[in-house]
Amino acid sequence: MPRETIKRAIQMLRNFKIVKFWLIGAMLLCGISGLYAQSNVSVFATGFNNPRGLKFGPDGSLYVAEGGAGGTLSTVGLCQQAAGFPDGPGPYTGAFTARISKISPDGVVTTVAEGLPSSQTSAAFNNLASGVADVAFIDGKLYALIAGAGCSHGLLGTSNGIYLINSDGSATEVANLSAFQMSHPVAHPNAGDFEPDGTWYSMVAVRGALYAVEPNHGELDMITTGGQIRRIADISATQGHIVPTSVAYHGNFYVGNLDTFPIMPGASKILKITPSGRVTTVAKGFNTILGLVFDSRERMYVLENTTDNPFPTPGTGKVLRVDHSGRVTEIATGLFLPTGITFGPDGNLYVSNVGFGPPPIGLGQVVKITLPAEK
């Protein structure tokens, strides 16, 4: 999850932190799966470390990006750091604990790639981890979007970017997104909460190229498999610091935003971004959007991380469906800090669940949401 999505909540609602995280721990101990009152939500696989974006591959398996467990390596004094408490989450520390896993159709989990960069915020910001943010396939090849790397994240000699995952599990850098952001600043960065290496979150593959969203700076960029990077839209220029997180493609790009904290009900929205970069708002009234997908009937599904609370709260995540008339239908409720969503070849939804929050190590899930039968 983008770190600025939690930072302000902790800073502005510090007095509630101990009680809230005690509740999270208690819910985990009581059994996360017990939260799902709806019969259409079931656990598909478990054992993930901060699961984020997920996609089905050409082999029919579901590939899951994992943020990892962070680490203790530090670069303080070696490069620009993110601001420390109370303004920011720095200084970061990190290690190489992120990975990509895959789930077979019958639910067996195996590791595809490991030892990838993972970083964590300071203890004052609850050691929130980021690593592999998302995955996508082009011509049968697996690409990863790395968000936990970079000197400002405690990992000297690394960079956030697009990486090709080779058949032996090794990773080859395709495009250095840290360097691109440093040399191509957006119009309106948030100076008080600035991430030098960015906090990339989601990615889609369209016509042989990758398109990735970065929440802290606020941008949508195209990356070719040859490593060329081009900005499609500087979202900050027209929207300010709205924390864009999720991207889906349906003729145009659709981008959902988390917005800043504390959470204001209905403050998140969905933008349409044309391939030429024109940005317009097409839907409003959502909360903490962290995922968007479309079904075969051209209806949009929106993943909300938290609802009816001023900061991230387990058991309040939802999946909503928006039809062509704009009518919104609840598809699933009671999700535990969900962080990613995709459609499966079986026509059902798969969601990364327990995507962050203490203690997340090994407790991350992928849940299957069976869609109701329709006439």
C-alpha positions in Angstrom: 0.0 0.0 0.0 1.4 3.5 -0.8 3.0 4.7 2.4 1.5 8.2 2.3 -1.9 6.5 2.5 -1.2 5.6 6.1 1.1 8.3 7.2 -1.4 11.1 7.7 -3.8 8.8 9.5 -1.1 8.0 12.1 0.0 11.5 12.4 -3.4 13.1 12.7 -5.0 10.3 14.8 -2.1 9.3 16.9 -4.1 9.1 20.1 -6.2 6.3 18.5 -3.3 4.2 17.3 -2.8 1.9 20.3 -6.5 1.0 20.5 -6.9 0.5 16.8 -3.9 -1.8 16.3 -4.8 -3.8 19.4 -8.1 -4.4 17.6 -6.3 -5.5 14.5 -4.2 -7.9 16.5 -7.2 -9.3 18.3 -9.1 -9.8 15.0 -6.1 -11.7 13.6 -5.9 -13.9 16.6 -9.6 -14.6 16.5 -9.3 -15.8 12.9 -9.4 -13.6 9.8 -11.6 -15.9 7.8 -14.3 -15.5 10.4 -14.9 -12.0 9.2 -16.5 -13.0 6.0 -20.2 -13.1 6.7 -21.0 -13.3 3.0 -21.2 -16.8 1.5 -19.7 -15.6 -1.8 -16.3 -14.8 -0.2 -13.9 -17.6 0.5 -10.2 -18.0 1.2 -8.4 -19.2 -2.0 -4.8 -19.2 -0.6 -2.8 -18.0 2.4 0.7 -17.4 3.6 1.6 -14.1 1.9 3.6 -11.2 3.1 1.8 -8.0 2.4 0.1 -9.1 -0.8 -0.6 -6.4 -3.4 -1.4 -6.5 -7.1 -2.2 -9.9 -8.7 -2.8 -11.2 -12.2 -3.5 -14.5 -13.9 -0.8 -15.8 -16.1 -0.9 -17.7 -19.4 -0.4 -21.0 -17.5 -3.7 -20.4 -15.6 -1.9 -19.7 -12.3 -2.5 -16.6 -10.3 0.6 -14.5 -9.7 0.7 -12.4 -6.5 3.1 -9.4 -5.9 4.2 -9.3 -2.2 5.5 -6.3 -0.4 7.8 -8.5 1.8 8.9 -8.0 5.4 11.1 -4.9 5.0 14.5 -5.1 6.8 17.2 -3.2 8.7 19.6 -1.8 6.1 19.9 2.0 6.2 21.2 4.7 3.9 21.0 7.6 6.4 23.7 10.1 5.5 24.2 8.7 2.0 21.3 10.2 0.1 18.1 12.3 0.4 15.7 10.6 2.9 11.9 10.9 3.3 11.0 13.2 6.1 10.8 11.7 9.6 8.1 11.8 12.1 5.7 13.7 12.4 5.8 14.9 8.8 6.9 11.7 7.1 7.6 8.0 7.4 11.4 8.2 7.2 14.0 7.2 7.6 13.3 4.0 5.8 15.1 0.7 6.3 15.1 -2.2 4.0 16.3 -5.6 2.9 15.6 -8.1 0.1 12.6 -9.9 1.5 9.9 -9.2 -1.2 8.8 -11.9 -3.6 6.3 -13.0 -6.2 4.3 -16.1 -5.6 1.9 -18.1 -7.8 -1.2 -20.0 -6.9 -2.2 -23.0 -9.1 -5.8 -23.5 -10.0 -6.2 -26.0 -7.1 -4.7 -23.5 -4.6 -1.1 -24.7 -4.3 1.3 -21.8 -3.6 4.9 -21.7 -4.9 7.5 -19.0 -5.1 8.3 -17.6 -8.5 11.0 -15.0 -7.5 12.3 -14.0 -4.1 15.0 -11.8 -2.6 13.5 -8.7 -4.2 13.8 -5.2 -2.6 11.5 -4.5 0.3 11.5 -1.4 2.6 9.6 -0.3 5.7 8.7 2.9 7.3 10.1 4.0 10.6 8.8 2.5 13.8 6.9 5.7 14.4 4.9 4.8 11.3 4.5 1.2 12.3 7.1 -0.4 10.0 4.8 -0.5 7.0 6.3 -2.5 4.2 6.4 -2.2 0.4 8.2 -4.3 -2.2 6.7 -5.8 -5.3 3.7 -3.6 -6.0 2.2 -5.4 -9.0 2.8 -7.8 -11.9 1.8 -8.1 -15.5 2.4 -10.3 -18.5 3.4 -9.4 -22.1 4.0 -12.1 -24.7 4.1 -14.7 -21.9 6.8 -12.9 -20.0 6.3 -11.8 -16.4 7.1 -8.2 -15.4 7.2 -6.8 -11.9 6.6 -3.2 -10.6 9.0 -2.6 -7.8 8.1 0.0 -5.2 10.3 -0.8 -2.2 13.7 0.0 -3.7 15.9 3.1 -4.0 18.4 4.8 -1.8 15.7 6.8 0.0 14.2 3.4 1.0 17.3 2.2 2.7 18.6 0.1 -0.2 21.8 1.6 -1.7 22.4 0.8 -5.4 18.8 -0.2 -6.1 16.0 1.6 -7.9 12.3 1.4 -8.2 11.3 0.3 -11.6 10.1 -2.4 -14.0 11.8 -5.7 -13.8 11.6 -8.7 -16.1 11.3 -11.9 -14.1 13.4 -14.6 -15.8 12.5 -18.3 -15.9 15.1 -19.0 -13.2 13.5 -16.5 -10.8 16.2 -13.8 -11.3 15.1 -10.2 -12.1 16.5 -8.0 -14.8 15.9 -4.2 -14.7 14.0 -3.0 -17.7 13.3 0.6 -16.7 14.6 2.8 -13.8 11.5 4.6 -12.6 13.4 6.3 -9.7 15.7 8.1 -12.1 12.8 9.0 -14.3 10.9 10.7 -11.5 13.9 12.5 -10.3 14.6 14.0 -13.8 10.9 14.5 -14.7 9.2 16.2 -11.7 5.4 16.6 -11.6 3.7 20.0 -11.5 2.5 19.9 -7.9 4.4 17.4 -5.7 3.5 17.4 -2.0 6.7 19.0 -0.6 5.9 18.1 3.0 5.4 14.4 2.2 7.8 13.7 -0.7 9.2 10.4 -1.7 12.4 10.8 -3.8 12.0 7.3 -5.3 8.2 7.3 -5.5 5.8 4.7 -4.1 4.5 2.9 -7.2 1.3 1.0 -6.8 -0.4 -0.6 -9.8 0.3 -1.6 -13.4 -1.5 -2.9 -16.5 -0.3 -4.2 -19.8 -1.8 -2.7 -23.0 -0.8 -3.5 -26.5 2.7 -4.6 -25.7 3.5 -1.8 -23.2 3.2 -1.3 -19.5 1.3 1.5 -17.8 2.0 2.3 -14.1 0.5 4.6 -11.5 2.6 6.4 -8.8 0.6 7.9 -5.9 3.1 10.1 -4.1 4.0 12.3 -7.1 0.7 11.7 -8.9 1.3 10.3 -12.4 0.5 7.7 -15.0 3.5 6.6 -17.1 4.0 4.2 -20.1 7.0 1.9 -20.1 8.0 -0.2 -23.1 9.7 -3.6 -22.8 12.7 -1.9 -24.2 13.0 0.5 -21.3 11.6 3.7 -22.7 9.5 5.7 -20.3 6.9 8.4 -21.2 4.5 10.2 -19.0 0.9 9.9 -20.1 -0.6 12.2 -17.5 0.7 14.4 -14.7 -2.3 13.9 -12.5 -1.1 16.4 -9.9 -1.3 19.2 -12.5 -5.1 19.1 -12.6 -6.1 17.2 -9.4 -3.5 18.1 -6.8 -2.3 15.5 -4.3 -5.2 13.0 -4.5 -3.0 9.9 -4.2 -3.9 8.0 -7.4 -3.4 4.3 -6.8 -5.2 1.9 -9.2 -5.3 1.7 -13.0 -7.5 -0.3 -15.3 -7.8 -0.1 -19.1 -11.1 -0.2 -21.0 -10.5 1.8 -24.2 -9.1 4.5 -22.0 -7.3 4.4 -18.7 -9.4 4.5 -15.5 -7.6 5.6 -12.4 -8.9 5.4 -8.8 -7.5 7.4 -5.9 -7.2 6.9 -2.2 -7.2 10.6 -1.3 -5.6 12.0 1.9 -6.3 11.3 5.5 -8.4 11.4 7.6 -10.8 9.6 5.3 -13.7 11.8 4.2 -16.7 9.7 3.2 -17.2 9.7 -0.6 -13.9 11.6 -1.2 -12.4 9.1 -3.7 -13.2 9.2 -7.4 -12.5 7.6 -10.7 -10.6 9.5 -13.4 -10.7 8.7 -17.1 -7.4 9.3 -18.8 -7.2 9.2 -22.6 -4.1 7.7 -24.3 -3.2 11.3 -25.1 -3.3 12.3 -21.5 -6.6 14.1 -21.1 -7.9 13.8 -17.5 -11.6 13.9 -16.6 -13.6 12.7 -13.7 -16.2 10.0 -14.5 -17.4 8.8 -11.1 -17.4 10.1 -7.5 -18.5 9.1 -4.1 -16.2 6.2 -3.3 -13.8 5.5 -0.4 -10.1 4.6 -0.4 -9.9 3.0 -3.8 -7.1 0.5 -4.3 -8.3 -1.5 -7.3 -10.3 -1.3 -10.5 -11.3 -4.0 -13.0 -13.9 -4.4 -15.8 -16.0 -7.4 -16.5 -17.0 -8.9 -19.9 -20.2 -6.8 -19.8 -18.1 -3.6 -19.5 -19.1 -3.0 -15.9 -16.6 -1.6 -13.5 -15.7 -3.1 -10.1 -14.2 -0.9 -7.4 -12.1 -2.2 -4.5 -12.4 0.0 -1.4 -9.8 -0.6 1.3 -11.7 1.0 4.2 -15.3 2.4 4.6 -17.1 4.3 7.4 -13.9 5.0 9.3 -11.4 7.9 9.4 -8.3 5.7 8.8 -7.6 2.1 7.6 -9.8 -0.3 9.5 -9.9 -4.1 9.1 -13.2 -5.7 8.2 -14.6 -2.7 6.4 -13.3 -3.2 2.8 -15.7 -3.6 0.0 -16.1 -4.5 -3.7 -18.6 -2.4 -5.6 -20.0 -2.8 -9.1 -20.8 0.2 -11.2 -23.1 -0.5 -14.2 -23.6 1.6 -17.3 -26.2 3.8 -15.7 -24.0 4.6 -12.8 -25.9 2.4 -10.3 -23.7 1.0 -7.6 -24.2 -2.5 -6.2 -22.3 -4.1 -3.3 -20.7 -7.3 -4.4 -18.7 -8.1 -1.2 -18.2 -6.5 2.2 -16.2 -7.2 5.4 -12.8 -7.5 3.6 -9.6 -7.1 5.8 -7.5 -4.2 4.4 -7.7 -5.4 0.8 -5.0 -4.1 -1.6 -5.5 -5.6 -5.1 -8.2 -7.1 -7.4 -8.4 -9.1 -10.6 -10.8 -11.2 -12.6 -10.1 -14.9 -13.0 -10.7 -17.1 -16.0 -13.6 -18.6 -14.1 -15.4 -15.2 -14.2 -15.0 -14.6 -10.5 -13.0 -12.0 -8.6 -9.8 -12.5 -6.7 -8.6 -10.0 -4.1 -5.4 -9.6 -2.1 -6.5 -9.5 1.6 -4.7 -8.5 4.8 -2.5 -6.4 2.5 -0.9 -4.5 5.3 -1.1 -3.8 9.0 0.5 -5.4 12.0 1.3 -8.2 12.1 1.0 -9.0 8.4 3.9 -11.5 7.9 2.6 -14.8 6.6 -1.0 -13.8 7.2 -1.8 -12.3 3.8 -4.5 -14.0 1.8 -6.1 -14.2 -1.6 -9.8 -14.5 -1.4 -12.2 -15.6 -4.1 -15.4 -13.6 -4.6 -18.0 -15.6 -6.5 -20.3 -13.3 -8.4 -24.0 -13.8 -8.1 -25.8 -15.5 -10.9 -27.5 -13.1 -13.3 -30.4 -13.5 -15.6 
